[in-house]
């Protein structure tokens, strides 16, 4: 009961901090982990342990699923090569380099334990990446690459981690066995994710109840993760694949009321889980420090942990430049199709590699008799805290120094084009599809209605039209709903054609959903 009360108090603290720091440029995870570390040593505060089971089952699936929903699949596919080089190539290189350095720095540390440490700290955190790209206005492609990397790198890191644990337990290591295990875990995770996504889509097609459908969306990531883990495949990839599949078809699967309801619920869930996860990371500091040796040994361990922190950061910085330039050097076709990104973009990607809750959970999941377990946990904590603080605090300054902005057309220009395109779509629909059964006066009325709304949008006016459809016919209401559906389709088409960005799609689709929900409530009124 005391632990439950403590969690509720921490939740209140998370909410208060979110309100207090809403205008700060420092990434949200950095603030949370620092506050958690500060209150960890408050006398009398009960220890709330962040067990691996809680992280991998309660926190990870819904947060990955939400991140997959925020990742535009069109851009994800276009950037699959750089995402793969970071999510797989960089994870394996980081594991190798950190393992070699750790083995040299800490006398007596077995190779298996050293590589387990490397696998634990190799994947950047998905939650931190999403929080950073949302708070800092960076070029769109950088956001897509960072978010896409964070969705996939956990799978590579966790498979490598399991191989290191098996070797430490006395099993023989073979490269072919590692490759086959990675391939089976990846393919199995993707297959299960696609099956779960297909099944969930079939369920949503038969539902039209916002509350029930929202609950189904909440259960989907847990279903994908549990099924996949039961057959020893990558639950991370299963959740991501299911999220990408359902998100791609959300326009035709969900009603306006469901989208509005589910969006509000998911925003609350993600806020709570994100805040608590990083608060818990900070709270673990007390146990980590208490289990360490004292005196000269503590100093040596601390210096070694700081060295691993800098190695982890340096490997990423060194990797991103040849990973971007070498494929283009080797392929003239790639150079023509996709020229090399500016060095400023690569530097920002290289500097954005915060570690988080997955790394800590993997360290905590080490068996109690694992060699040098306390030391590994301490090093992992230093890497997490160091990357969140050093890189997190300096990122806003780096973005300003590099003079990086969103790039491309401004948000207002995109919104202007989208508003005009939606107005044109409404007129075309009324001309071609809605004339049968609706008299001409009502057609002109609807045309005038959408034209006046477009004018009010463009002029930033707030027109009061709450009862504008109160006296119109049922066929007119159906025509109105048809116009909104056509506008929604056109909106997604503009995004697929790279005319507007995902954030603007979500904003305008939400307005269309609210309008459709209002019209249905008027039509169903007694």
Helices and strands as residue ranges (DSSP letters): H 2-20, H 28-39, H 52-53, I 54-59, H 60-70, H 73-78, H 80-84, I 85-90, H 91-105, H 111-122, H 126-135, H 140-168, H 175-205, H 210-230, H 235-248, H 250-253, H 256-283, H 285-290, H 296-330, H 332-337, H 343-351, H 357-364, H 373-386, I 387-391, H 392-401, H 411-432, H 440-458, H 474-496, H 502-523
